[in-house]
Amino acid sequence: MDINEIARMAGVSRATVSRYLNDGYVSEEKRHMIKKVIDETGYVPSQRAQTLRTGKTKLVGVIIPKISSDSVSRMVQGMTKLFRENGYQIILANTDNDAKAEVDYIKLFSGRNKVDGIILIATVFSAAHIRALEACSIPTVVLGQKLEGQSCVFQDDFHALYEITLSALQHGSKPAFLGVREDDVSAGHQRHEGFMAACKELDIRIPQKNVILGGKFSVDAGYNMTEELIESGADVDTIVCATDNIAFGAITCLREYGRRVPEDVQVTGVGDGTLSQVVSPTLTTVHHYYRESGLEAAKILVDAMNGGTTIAREVRMGYEVRRRRSTR
């Protein structure tokens, strides 16, 4: 079954069928006849032929840092429906936080007739990342980080941590911070800076041993950093964590050391994943609109792929502090 047979069965020209398949003008009567034949035969146009004809693959490359991440899954969920509604399919590339693999995928996807656009869910940027993005000849959107000169959708991590720290310290005065790597500007540097700004606002001096950075986005990292905090003799009544997973690890460690949450030590997180509402005690955390940020990134990319503006656009998402039982 090919386009010539569809044309013969519908009683129209081959050119008319081609226009129908490529969303060109076709009269309602002929459109109805062609659709009827396609529905009855189950005909699917050759993707390769369409690519050769239009130069479009109708594919989008989405580069992700970790497939098991709750925030990443919500971002991908947010973009999937919009891409599908616009006739695009996703190729998902999981890098397991390998920066070189991210650069390799950018180069692979931007090669001739690979994909029509790229979304990079970013964590860190190396010089190689910048060079690859600048050399990219197809529309690209960075999700999760702000990058000058690139269309990007990112979270307001500084103000989110500033606000949740102020909230927790309404009932505490000896805070600690458990963070991730600082070269991750959003989750690392910005969240750390937001915490420090809130403490400065309250005129609270933070001992060096009360700030532990460089942890991974994991429960184990939260446990280990909390254990390090306790064994250092730090005097702490509030632990502000850079992620929910770190907070889950902190709560587990505190319990094993005989500390009550929140009576002895308050704990806060960032992310508001499903587990934050079912752990005991339920977790006070920052709700980032990850699903909506995925949708916004997809909107920007679809517009660019369809010939819209080439001017770089920046979207900073809102957030919400959700107080639960891990704080007083």
Disulfide bonds with the S-S distance in Angstrom:
none
